[in-house]
Amino acid sequence: MLELYNFDKSTCSQKARICLAEKKLEWSNRRVDLAGEENLSPAYLALNPNGVVPTLVHDGRAIIESTVICEYLDEIYPHEPRLAPEDAMVRAEMRVWLRYIDEVPSMAIRVPTFQRIKLPQFKKMSAREFDAYADRNPLRKPFLRRMGRGGFSREDVDMAIEQLDQSLERMESALAGGAWLVGDCYSIADICMAPLLQRLEDLDMAEMWRATRPRVGEWYARIRARPAYGVAFYPGSLLAD
Ligand SMILES: N[C@@H](CCC(=O)N[C@@H](CS)C(=O)NCC(=O)O)C(=O)O
């Protein structure tokens, strides 16, 4: 049995949901209430000590990290569509993308997201309440402390935009070689990038690629046209919903 602990609007959860939909797998939805801090409850921390979503529970055993979850699902359910390239060298290229996506754009996207969504809530907290909230987050404490109740500095916002811009530029150049990030093979690299572009669009930041990066625009249209995309992004899963 597959259970996915996830949250509708979380980009990391969306990565895992696209993967499950691509593989047409049956799974039980375990919705985690982030606003209610269910992710920081002892029961959830026992599954995921980082206190973040998603977590996949397969026959009672927990697997964390969205990218790891995607690779795991493709490995244990090797039916079509395969989501990793057959060739070891090309698979390594995909993994290079996955490390980069985890380290750079997935981190950077949190800055404009938190500025837009969380800042109004944080502003209502007292200093003591905010510090206690930051301290309860096993993984996000430094990030939250840096943001503070007043929001990120101009420099932090600019740095995040620069990193997102770099990611889009790398995509534009990779897509000169084929329809997908790793040549002609639709893969987990595409799946992990897609929710980040959806988020940029939801944050009214799609101009970062619309006029200037045509291959990215075409890639985005292609991935959104896949049936799995519509399954993963059900009504209520977008920032604006
Ligand atoms: N590297 C982790 C990151 C997971 C992560 O940061 N999840 C966010 C949502 S996208 C979260 O749970 N945030 C908790 C919160 O916002 O309170 C993964 O890819 O699974």
The ligand as an ORCA input file, in Angstrom:
! r2SCAN-3c Opt
* xyz 0 1
  N      13.925     18.556      0.228
  C      12.584     18.319      0.686
  C      11.951     19.659      0.980
  C      10.528     19.517      1.485
  C       9.908     20.854      1.840
  O      10.601     21.848      2.090
  N       8.583     20.883      1.901
  C       7.862     22.097      2.225
  C       6.697     22.291      1.273
  S       7.242     22.385     -0.431
  C       7.290     22.018      3.631
  O       6.888     20.949      4.069
  N       7.234     23.148      4.338
  C       6.685     23.210      5.658
  C       5.999     24.525      5.911
  O       5.882     25.319      4.976
  O       5.551     24.720      7.044
  C      11.814     17.524     -0.375
  O      12.079     17.726     -1.557
  O      10.964     16.691     -0.014
*
